[in-house]
Amino acid sequence: MEADREANREQIVLVLQGGGALGAYQAGVYEELSLRGHAPDWVAGISIGAINGAIIAGNKPENRVARLREFWELISSVLIAPPVVPGEDAHSAYNEVSATWGMMFGIPGFFAPRVPPALAYPRGFAQALSVYDTEPLRQTLNRLVDFDALNAPPTRLSVGAVNVATGNFAFFDTARQQLNVDHIMASGALPPGFPPIEIDGQAYWDGGLVSNTPLEYVLDEEPRPDQCIFQVDLFSARGPLPKSLMDVAEREKDIRFSSRTRLNTDEFKRVQTMRRAIYRLLERLPPELQNTADAEILHQIKCDAAVTIVHFINRRKNYFSQSKDYDFSRHSVEEHWAAGRADVAQSLSHPAWLNRKRPRTGVTVLDLTPKLAGPVGPA
């Protein structure tokens, strides 16, 4: 496979969902991928994925894991002690206490409750638009991210946000513009908790309001090289039937924030399979058909790029609840980080990965993480 990849150089793309505290899983995924020689050429992220992506792209490769760890240790520094009582019920209660504490008192280096609260401000005031103040995050990003490095080769960064006035999705991309701290914060400005961020006279909110994954943006890239896309999902689309109202809230959140990943992957498999077939068909057209108007249209949409999509999915635990994305306890952060590393180690040791070849037709999709082992493709 190594010789096969060398002959057909793949662009490595890391796609990072939004998901708050669950984003520690992405940090673990990045650490293990980098140790195994799969550092990304392009990182695309939304919300916490944009923050992790900025730390990755905005630091030298040898410093990235240390900066990620510095960020996650800072924002998990309120509750450092692990659960003291064994059992899943006690673990769940511990997570709820952590999440409630963060909601009430804020998270160091990330956000703080407004004082006075938003309801005390007149309509139209900037402070009236959010429960929390995110100035701590601005200071953290400016300290941990070198924006000169972030905007320079070799690692491309794309982050997604939503225009508050138009409701349209927007991507800020170092391949097309200079990014600064406002672009990263805009991608993570989830209302009503966080305030909108103004960029060039327009206000933006968290990109997860439209789509919690930037996968569609990556898959729309033209022209397309051969790619290996590592899609990191913080919410699992598949899960058990709920047994309580708390379970219902968690399951609803999982479905809402994960569904577009499968939709985008399935649609891309269908379209790219067709485009590769058109590419091969055009090579076989007789000369008298090569220069026809219909052939010209087909030439515009043909594409023979070989694409492999590898899913890393942060599978739920029995003691998770709907508050899992705002539980910033040190124990939970370390648990998510370790799960990310373990899932990469397992997936990249699987025969389906080790024996992977350049797909000659269609797209190969691999989901090799626990509870759903085995390839989903190729198409």
N, C-alpha and C positions, 0 to 999 in steps of 0.2 A: 504493500500500500504506500510506503514512503516514496518509492521510485515513481509510482503512479501519480502521487500528489506533486512530486517535484516536476514531472513533465507537464502537469496541468495545474499551475500554481493557483490555489484557492485564496480568495479573499476571506479572512476570518472576521465574522461580524458577531458582536455580542449585543443581544436585544434584551432590554431590562424593563420589566413592568413597574407600575406603581404598586405600593403596598405598605407604606409606613415602616413600622418596626420589623416587618418581615423582610425588609431589604437587606438585613444582615445575611440572609441566605445568598443573595447576589454576591456579597463580598467573599463568602466562602467559595462560591463557584469560581469567581475570578482568580482567587488565590490558587486553587487546584489547577485550573486551566493554564495559568502562567507557569506553574511548576512543571507542567507536562508539555511546555513549548507551544501553547496555543494562545499566545497573547493576541488581542484583537487588533485588526487594522482599522476597524470602525466600531464605535459604540453608539447605540441609539437607546435613549431612555426617556421615561416619563415619570414625573414626581420623584419618589425616592430613587428610581432608576436613573433620573437625570442627575441627582446629587452624587450617587455612586459613580456614574459615568464621568462627571466633571472631575472627581478626585482621581479617577484612573487616567483620563486624557490629560489632566493638568499637572501631572507629575512624571518624573523620569521612571522608567520601568522598575528600576531597583528600589524606588521609594514608594511605589503605589500601595503595596499591601500594608506597609507601616502607616501610611496616611489614612487608609481605610480603617485600620484598627484604631488609630487615634480618634477618628470621628465616632466610631461606634462605641468606644469606651467612654468618650465624653458624654454622649447622649444617653448612656445606660448607667451613669454614675450615681443616680439617686438611690436605687435599690440594688445593692451589690450582693447581699447575702442570698444564698439559694434557699429553696423551700426547706423547712426544718422538719416537716411532718411528711412521711412517705404516703404514697397512694395518689391515684389520679384525681380524686375529689379535692384533696388538699392542694395538689398542684394547680388545679383549675382555680381554686379560691385565691391562691398566691398570685396567679396571673391577673385575676380581676382586681385585686388590691393594687397591684402595680399600675394597671391601666387607669384605675380611678384616681390614683395619686397624680399621674401625669396630666390627666384632664383638669384636675383642680389646681395644681401648682406649677404646671409647665414642665418642660424638659430642658436641662442645661445645654447650652450651645445650639438650641433649636428654636423653641418658642416659649413665650411667657404670657400669662393672663394679662389682659389690659387692666390698668388701674388709672382712673376709674373705668368701669366696664363699658362696652360699646353702647349699651342702651342709655348711658348717661350723656352721650354726645348728640348734638343736633343732627338731623337728616342732612346728608351731603358731606359731612366731615369724613375724612379718610379713616379716622379712628372708629367711626360708627359702622364700618363694613366688615369687621371680623372680631371674633372672640379673643384671638391671641395676637400678640405682637411678634413678628418674625425677624426683628432686628438681630437677635442672637444668632440666627442662621446666617445672616449676611456676614457678620463678623467671623463666624466659623469658616465659611467658604473662602473669604478673602485671606484667611490665614493658611488654609490647607491646600488651596488651589493656586497654581501659577498660571494666570490667564494668558500670559505670553506663550507658555508652553502648550496650553490647551488649544490655542489658535494656530499652532505651527504643526507641520508634519512630524511624525508619520501617522499619528492616530487621529482619525476623524471623529467628531462628536456631533450628534443630532439630538435635540431635545424638543418634546412636543408640549404645546400649550393651547388654550382656547381663548379666542378674542371675546371679551365679555359683551361688547356691543353687538357683534354680528353672530356669535355662536359658532363661528367657523374655526376649524382646526388649523393650527399654524405650527410649522417646524422651523426651528432656528438651527442652522447647520454650518459648521466651520468650513465646509467645502464651498459655501456661498457667501458667508458674512463673518464678521468678527463678533464673537460672543463675549459677554461679560457676566458679572454676578447676577444681574437682573434677569437674564435669560434662564439661568438655572433656577432662580427662585420663582419665576413665573410658572415654570413647569410643575412646581410643587405647591402652588398657591391654592390649596383645596378649600373652597368656601363651605360653610360660613366660618370655619376655624381660622383660616389664614386670609390676609388681605390680598386684593388684586395687585399685580405689579405692573407699573406703567413702562412701556417700551415704545419709543418714537411716537408719543402722544396717544397710544392705545393701551387699554387695560387688559390684562390677561389673567386667567385662572388656570388651575391644574388641568393638564391634558387628559387626565383620566375621566373627565366629565364627558368626553366624546368617545375616546377609546383608551383603555388602560394599557395597551401595548403599542409600541411603535413598529410592530412587525409589518403592517401594511405599507408604511412609508418606505421601509427597507426593500420590500418586495416590488415597489413601483420604480425602483432605480433603473435608469436607462442611460447609457448602455450598460449591460450587466456582465461582469466577469464571472468565471466559476466562483462559487461561494460555498462556504460552510458556515451556516448560521446557527449560533447557540442561542436558543430562545429560553429565557429564564422566567418561569411563571411562579408568581408568589401565591396565587390562588388556584386551587385545583377545580377544574370543571366537573370532575367526577367525584361523587361522595355518597355517603349513606343517607337514607331517609331520615328526616328530623324526628326527634322523639319529644321535643319540648319547644316552647316559644324561643328560648335562647338558641336552640339548634336551628330553628327556622331562620332567625336573624343571621346566623353564621352561614347557613347554606345559601340564602339569598345573596349575601355579599360575595361568596365564592362564585356563584353563577354570573352575577352582574359584572364582576371584574375579570373573569377569565374567558368568557364565551367568545370573544372576538378572536382569540388566538386560534382556536380550531377552525372558525369560519374563514379567517384569512389564509390559513394553511391549506385548507381543502380547496378554496377557490384558486389559490396560486398553483397548486398541483394540476388542477384542470387546465388552466390557461397556459402554463409553461409546457405541459405535455403537448398541447395543441401547437404552440409556437415552435417547439423543437421538431414536430412532425412537418410543419410547413417548411422549416429550414431544409430538412432532408428531401422533401418533395421538390423544392425549387431546384435543387442540384440535379434532379433527374428530368426536368422539363426539356422537351426538344427545343432546338434553337428557334423555331418559328413561334413558340409561345413565351420565350424568355422576355421579350420587350413589349408585351401587351400591357394594357392598363390594369388588368386584373393581377398580372404577375407583379407589377410595380407596387400595388397595394399590399400584396403578400410579403414583398421584400421589406416593407416598412415595419411589419410586425414580427418578422422571423427572429428567432433567438435560439442559439444552441448552447447557452450557458448551462453547465451541470451544477445543480444546487442540491446540497444536503442540509436538512433542517434537523437539529438535535434538540429535543425538549429536555430541560431540567425543571422538574415540578416540585415545589415545596409541599409535599403531601401532609395532610392534616394529622394531628395526633388526637387521641380521645379526650385530652384535657384542654384542647383549644376551644375558644368560644368566639363570638362575634367581635370581641375586643382585641383579638390577637394582633391586629395591625397597629394598635396604639399601646401595646404592652412593651415598654422599653426597659424592663428589668435586665440586669446583667446576665442572669441565668438564661432568660429567653433569647437574648441576643447571641450568646455563645452557643446555645442549642441550634438556632437557625444557621449560624455560620458553619458549625460542624456538619450539619445536614447538607449544606451546599457542597462542601468538600467531599463528603462521603458519596453523594449522588454522582458527582463528576468522576470520582475514582471508580465507582462501579460501572458507570456507563462506558468510560473509555477503556475498561478492561473487558468489555463484553465482546464476544466473537463477531456480533453484527457490526461493531465499530472497527475492530482490529482487522477484519476481512473486507472492509469497505472498498469498493471500487468506484471510479468515476461513473455515475449513472449515464448510460448511453441513451436512454429515453426517459422522459418524465422527470420526477423529482423523488429523491429518497428522504423519507421522514423517519426518524428514530426516536422512540421513547423507551429508554432502557432503565429508568429509575424504578425503585421498589413499588410493588403492587400493580404495576402495569408493564412488566418486562416484555420485550420483543419489539420488532419493527412494526410501525404503522403503515409504512410504504415499502417498496417504491410504487409509484403510480404506473 
